[in-house]
Amino acid sequence: MGFSLKLRYCCLVSVMMLLPALCYSDNFDKSRATYYSRPDGLGTPSGACGFGEYGRNISDGNVAGVYKLYNNGIGCGACYQVRCTTSPQICTDKGVNIVVTDYGQGDNTDFILSHHAFEAMAQPGTADRLFAYGVVDMEYERVPCQYVGHKIQVKVHEYSRNPDYLAIIMLYQAGKSDIVSVDIWQQGKWVEMRRSFGAVFDMSNPPLGAISLRFNVQDSAGSKWAVEAPNIIPPNWKAGVAYDTNIQL
């Protein structure tokens, strides 16, 4: 009897010790991550998503290039919680939240993190040990992007030329939904813009006057809806200027 009770007690303790670890990873996918270096430790303004300087500074420079999650540019701007699992003595439980601003693949990795983001996964004083790995095992989960005090901005991309060619990109898109396509109101009907690259949509010979847009949105469950932004871009629009909306997803 004493042996039986001891055995049950040991099994119970073992289960209790394992349970937090099992629950810890329930909603996370496993992968690998590496990092790229810039002198400032932030993102790159020439990322494949087309964000420019926004892609360097957003989220305090906690940004990443992704591989499978890029999804032909639809994944641009998505936010993920990432945390390394290589060593509990080095890696924090929380990790860091990053924004996707680029495309890239390393040594069987899904994430190439900015230097700043890679460092943020480490316990205080252990960043050098984490960097020494070069590539680390990690977990990731999509989380809502949060931009306090911001609505979505529609930026006229620097490549644009009024009135012949319009290219746009959306900034400060909160939540966990994706803008899968964008329509422009032209000659009494909605016309789909082309996804030029990354998160940039464009159109030759755009309509004259104020420009209305419609964002076609999809969430992770596959639900779809459309959000209209009437007259959001003024007739005298200029390349490089971002225009505020009253919309947030």
N, C-alpha and C positions, 0 to 999 in steps of 0.2 A: 504493500500500500504506500509506504513511504517513498519507494522508488517511483511509483506511478505518479504521485503528487509532484515529485521533483521533476519528472519528465514533462508533465503538463505545464509546470511553472516555467521550465526552460523554454518550451515551445512558445508559450505566451509571450515571454520576454523577447524571444527572437522575432516573433511577428510584430510586436510593438516597435522594435528597433527598426525593422524593415519598412513598416508602413509609411512613415514620413518620406522616406526616399522614393518609394513607389508613387505616392501621391504627388511628389515634387515634379515628376516628369510627365504626368498624365496628359497635359495639353500641349506638350512641346514636341517638336520634331527634331531628330538628331541629324547633325551634319558636321562639317568642318569649316574652319575659318582661318584666314590669314590676314595680312594687313599691307597697306602701301604707305610709303613715307613721303611727306612733304615737309618743308622747313617749318611751317606753322602748325603741323599736326592735324590740319583740318581736311575738308574735302577738296575735290578738284573742280575748278570752274569750267572745265572742258568735258564733264561727264556725259555719257551717252544719252542721258535723259533730256538734255538740253536746258537745264536749269540755270546755267551760268553761275554768277556769284552767289545766287541764292543756294545753289547746290554745294557751295563751299562752306557757308556759314550757318545754314539752318540747323536747328537742334544743337547749337554750340559746337558744330563741327562733328557731331556724332552721326556719321553717315556711312554708307557702304555701297559698293558695287555688288550686284547679285548675278547669279547665273540662271538657274531654272526659274526663279521667281520673277525674272525680268519680264517674261511673257510678252515679247514683242513691244515693250514699252508700257503695257497696261500696268505693270508692277511699279512703275516710277512713282515716287511720292508715298508709297506704303510704309508703314511703321512696324517695326518688329522689336520685341524684347529678345536680346541675345545674351547668352551666358556660357562661358567656357566650362567644360567638365573634365579637363585634363588632370587637375589636381585640386582637391579641397583645401590644401594649404595655400594655394595661390588664387583660386577663382572665388569670386563673391557669389552668394546665393542669388542676388538680384540681377547681376549683370548690368546691362545698359540698354536703353531704348535708342534705336537708330532709324534714320530715314533713308530709303533707297533713292540714290541720285545717279547711279552709274550701272554699267554692265561690265562683268568681268568674271573670270574663272582662274583659280590657282591650282594647287595640287589636290584635285578631287574636292574642291571647296565650293560651297554655295554662297559664301560671303567673303568679300575682300573689304575689310573694315578700314576706316581711317585710323591713323596712328592714335588719335585722341580716343576713338571708340574702343580700340583694342586694349589700350591702357586702362580704360574704365571698367573692364571686366575683372581686373586684378585687385587683390587685397592691397591695402596701403603698404608701400615698401616692397612689393613683390613684382612690380611691372617688368623689371629687367629679366626676371626669371621666366615670365610669360612670353616676352618677346624672344627669348632664347629658343623657344620651341619652333618659332617660325609659323607653323601650322598647328592648330589645336582642335581637339574635339569640342563640340559645342551643341547647344540646344537653342531652338528659336520658336517663337510664337508670334503671330500677328496680333498687334494691339492697336487701339484707336490712336490716331494722331491727334494731338491737342495743341491748339494755337490760341491761347487766351488773348482776347481782344482783337482777333483777326477774323474777317470773313474771307471767302475766296477772292483772290485777285486774278484778273485776266491780264496777262502781260503780252503786249505786242512784241514778238521776238525781234531781235536786232537784224535778222535777215529780211524783214519786211520792207516794202517800198510802196508808199501811198501814191497813187491809188491802184497800182498794178498787181501787187502781191501782198497777201496778208498771212502771217504765221503767228500763232498764239500758243501760249502755254499757261496752265493754271497753277497758281501758287497758294500756299496755306490751305490745302484741302484737308480738313479734319475728318475724323471718324475712321471706319474700316472698309468703306465702299470704294469702288473703282469707277472712274470715268472711262468708259470703254469706247465712246465715240462722241463727236461734237457735230451738231448741225448748225447751219447758218441760214437765216431767213432771206430768201432771194426770190424776187418776182412772184410773190404770193405763195410760196411754198418753202418747206424745210429741205435744204440740200446738205448732204453729208460732206463734211470736210475730210481731206485726206490726212491720215496719220503720216506725217513726213518722216519723223524719226523720234524715238523715245516718247516723250509726252508732248511733242510739238505737233499741232494740227495746222494745215495750211490750205490756201485756195488762191488760184490765179483769178484776176479780175473780180475781186469781191464787190458786193453791192456798194453803191455810193450812198452817202448819208450815214446816219447812225446805224450801227450794226447790232442785231439781236442774235443771241446764241441759245442753243438748247443742249444741255448736257445729258447724255444717256448713261445712266448709272446702274451698276450691278453690285450686289453684296455677295458675301461668301456663300450664302445659301442659294444663290442663283436668282433671287428676286431682282426684277428690273423696273426702273421707273425713269421718268424724264423730268428735268428741272429747267425752266425757261428763265433767261436773263434778258429782258427786253431793253433795247437801246443801250447796251452796256458799253459799247465802244463808240466814242463820239466821231462825227464826220471827219474831223481834222486830226485823226489819230496819228501818233508818231511812234516810230520804231524805238524799242527799249523802254517804253512807258508802261507801267502797270496800272490798270483801272480797277477800282474797288467795286464789288458787288454787295448786295445785301443777302447773299446766299451762303449757307454752310451745310455740308452734308453730314 
